[in-house]
Amino acid sequence: MQTKKYFVQDIRAGQQIDDTFMVIRARQAQARNGPYWQLTLQDRTGEIQARVWNPLSRQFQDIPQEQLVRIRASSQVFGDQLQLNIDDMHFIDQDQADPGLFLPVSCTPPEELHQNLILFLQQNVSYPGWKKLVKKILTREEIKEPLLKAPAAKSIHHAYMGGLLEHTLSVCRICNQICDLYPDLDRDILLCAAALHDLGKTMEILPGASRDYSHQGKLLGHIFLGLDMINPFLDKAKELDEDLIMHFKHIIISHHGELEFGSPKRPKTREAFVLHFADNLDAKIKTLDQALAGGDESEESAGTWSDYQRSLGRFVFQPARTPRPPESPREQGGKKEGQCLLPLKE
């Protein structure tokens, strides 16, 4: 089993690298002294550019996407960008390495996120019909396994293994807090819809480094795919009457908010509006955190701007923070671990 010593985030100019990486992109080009390969390599911490020069480049007729490669290389800065010049390279079989070393993954293990989601729903959903439905769906093995690996998006937010579960749990928590502010909301149906609103992404986005869209994803989309997965369970849910089921389906199919954003219907109930805004809020905050280098709250980062964010149509700013009073020892002991962010690139 291959292990790793050098991760992308730790590589600096002037190092000699002997390690395993995953090929994300490969393109053959021509230089004055012959053909060469332009590679983008990845591990779980990020991506780095690499070059395979002539004559070594001639040994490879093809370099497949998601191929694991063992390389010996030197790191250097070229054109203000760090890259690896590869002196030796050979292919590694996928079963010789832990995929978690090469694919970005949530900081909380996906299995733990799944358990936390089940526990949260069992503690906060009261009506037996909804409680049984959501547990049956999320614990069904053919649903659970792809859910553990699924990203929440291809590139914009939570685009890593476990990302869909992380996003789903956050949306559920936001909805639960909003129900405390507005007690007339139907908490049970809202939390169940929040837990299942993006289930179709397990079929829409392919697992692996490419995070490409499947044929089903391109043709049908995750909203339709998700309802198609849920419908067989709804058909057997004898404790849920037709009006509840109709409302539940409406909350899910309208969660994108507007027709131009892929929503078959616009929200028309309070619960549907809440899920739409909670979903959008979590996605936007995650996007901002990633844009601002992981949400660094240090004084040194105050007053800095992000790169241009295409998904937001703007640059975003890291302002100075209001000073916080010193925490008591009791508060420090009970402080929750902050959300971890991964270095992601579009």
N, C-alpha and C positions, 0 to 999 in steps of 0.2 A: 504494500500500500504506500503510495506516494505521500510524502509530507511536504510542508512548506516552511521555508526559512525567511524568504523575502516577499513581503506583501507590497503591492503597488504604492500604497499610501506612505510607505517608509523608504522608498527608493529615492536616492539623491544622485546628483551628477558625480561621476568619477568612481562609481562602484563596479565591482565585478560580480555579476549575477549568475548563479547556477541554480535554477529552480524550474518549477512547472507552472504553466499558465494556460488559460483557455483562449483560443482564437475566436474573436468576435467578428472581425471582418478581415478579408484577405483580398488584395488586388495586385496583379502583376503589372509592372511598369518597365520602361526601358531607360537605362542610363547610358552614358558614353562608353562605359566598359562592359556593357551587356545587360541582360534582364535582371530585375530584382523584384522582391516581394515587399509590398507595404502591408504591414499587419497592425491590427489593433488587438492587444492582449488584455485579458481581464482576470482578476481574482475577486474575492468577495469585497475588497476594499476600494475597487475602482478600476480604471482603464489606463493603458499607456501605449503609445505608439512604438512600433519596432520596425526594423528593416533587416531583410535577408539579402545580402549583396552577392553579386557574381564572384566566384563560381558556385558557392554553396546553393544559390537560388536555383540552379539548373537541376538539382537533385529532386525538386518537387514540381511535378506536373500539375498538382492540385493541392490546395490546403483548405479542407472543408471547414465551414462554420461550426463552432462549438467543439472543434478538435482540441484535445489536450496535447501540449507540446512541452518537452523538456528542453531548455535552452541553456547555453553558455553565452553571455553577452556582457557588453560594457555599456554603462549609462552615460549619456552626455546631453548637453543642451544644444539644440539646433533650431535656429529661428525662434528663440524664446520659448521653445517647447522641449520638455524632457523626452528623450526617446532611447530605445535600446538598439544597439548595433549587434546583431546576432552572429556569433562565430561558429556555433554548432547547434543543430536542432534535430530532434527526432520525435516521432509521434508516440503518444502514450495511450493505451487502451482506457476507456472510460471506467471500467471496473477496477482499475488500479489506483483510483483516487477517490477521495470523499468529495462529492459534488458541492457540499457546503463550503469548501475552500475556495470555490471558483464562482459561485453564484451569490449575489448579494442576498442577504437573509435578514429578517427582522431581528432586532437585538434581544427581544423576548422570544424564546423558541416557539415555533408555530404550534407545537403540541400543547404548550402551556397556555398560549393565547386561546386555543380551542377550548381547553378546560375552563379557562376564565370566562369565556363567553357562555358556555353551558351553565356554569354556576350563577353568573349574573342573571340570566333569564329565569332560572329556577327560583331565584330569590326575589325577583321583581315582577314576574308575571303571575297573576293570581288565578285567572279563570282556567279550570282544568283542561278545557278543549284546546286553548291556545298553548298552554304549557306542554301538553302531550304532542301537539303538532310540531312545534319547533324543535323539541328534543328528538323526535323520531327522524326528522329531516337531517338535522346536523350530526346525528350519531350514525346514520346509515353509512356503511363502509364505502360504498361506491361514490358517495358525496363527500365524506370526510377526507379521504385520501387526496383527491385533487385540490380540495379546499386548503389543506395544509401547505401546498406548494404554490398556490395561486398568488400573483401580484394583484393589486387593485387597479393598476393601469399599465399601459405599455411603457410610458416614460415620465409622465408629469408628476404623479404623486404615488407614494407607497408602491413603487415599481420594483418590488423584490419579493422573494419567497416569504410567505407569511404576511405580506403587505395587505392582502384582502382581509385577513382575519383581524389585523391590527386596526385597519380602517373601520371594519364592521363593529368591532367592540367600542371604538371611540364614538361612532354615530349612535350606538345604543345608549351609551352613557350621556351624551348630549341630550338625546330625546328624553331620557329619564329625568334629567335635571329640569328640562323645560316643563315636564309634567308636574313637577313640584311647584313651579311658578303659576301654572295654569291647570288647576285641579279638575276642571271640567273635561279635559282631554281624556280620551280612552287610552290609558297607559298600556293595557294588555295588547290591543291590536297594533298600536304604534310600535312597541318594542319588538313584536314578532315580525312586523314588516321591516323594521330597521335591521333585524338580524338576517333577513333573507333578501333584502332589496337588490344586492349585487351577486346573488348566488350564480347567476348565469355567466359571470366572468370566468368561472372555472372551465367553461366550455368555449368562451369567446376568445381568450388569450391562451396561447400555447405555453406550456411550461418550458423552462430552459432559458438560455442566455438571450436568445433573440426576442423573446416576449412578443412574437408576431401574432397577428390575428388569424384564427382558424378560418376555414371556409364557412363554417356555420356562423362564426362571429361576424364576418364580412357581409354575409347574406341576410342574417336574421337579427343579430345584435343581442346583447346580454339581457335586456329586459324581456324579450320574447323567450329566449332560452331559459331564463330563470323561472318564468311562469310555467313553462312546459315541464320543468323538473318538479315544481311544487304541486301541479294539478293532480297527479295521482294520489298524493297524500290528502289533498283537500277532498277528493271524491270519497275517501274512507273516513273523513272526520265527522262522525255522526253528531257530535256535541256542538258543531258550528252550523247555524242556520244559514240560509241563502243570502240574507241581507248582510250578515257579518262577512261572509266569504266575498261577496261583491265589493264591499268596502275595502277589505284587505287587498284585493287585486287592484283596486283603483289606486290605493296608496303606493303600491309598487310600480305600476305602469306610469305613474305621473311624477316619479321622484326626480326626473331631470328638469322638471319645471316648465319648460317651454318647448313648443313643437320644433323650433329651429335647433334645439339642443338634443334632439332625438327622443323626446318624450311623446309617446302616442297620444296622451291626453294631458292637459294642464291640471294642476291640483284644484280640487273643488270641495275639499273638506278641510277642517282645521288640522287633522292628523296628517293629511297629505302635504299640506303646506309645511308643517313642522319637519317631516322627514326630508323634504326637498332642501330646506334651509340648513338642517343639521348636516346632511350629506355634503352640501356645497361648502359649508363652513369648515368641516374637517379637511376636505381636499385643499381648500385655499390656504389654510394655516400651515399644512404640511408643505405645500409648494413654497410658501414664504420662508419657512424654516430652512428648507433645502437651498433656496436662493441666497439666504444670508449665512451660508457656511455653517449650517447645523444649529442656528439659533444661539450662537455664542453671545453670552450676556456680559462679557468682560468689558471694562472701561475702554480697553484698546480698540474694540470693535465698534464702539459708538461713533456715529458720523460717517459710516461707510455705506457705499452703494453696491448693489448687486450688479451682475451682468444683466443685459437686457433679457427679460423673461417673455418669450413668445406667447406662452399660454395665458399670461396676464396682460400682455400688450403694453408693458411698462418696465422701467427700472424700479426696484424697491429699496427702501432705506432702513438702516439700523439706527434708531435714535438713541440718545442717552436715556438711561433708566432712572426713575425716581429712586433715591437711596432707600434701602430696606433697613429697618431696625435690627440690631443683633438678635439672633435667636437664642432662646433659653436652651439649656441642655435637654430638657424634655422635648421641645420642639425639634431639635436636631435629631434626637433619637427616633422620632416618629415621622421624619421627613421621608416622603416617597421618592424613589429613584426617578430622575428625570427621563423623559422620553428620549430614546437613542435615535440618532439620525445617521443614515448611511450616505457615503459619497456617491451620488447618482449623476449620471450624465444622460442627456437626451441623445 
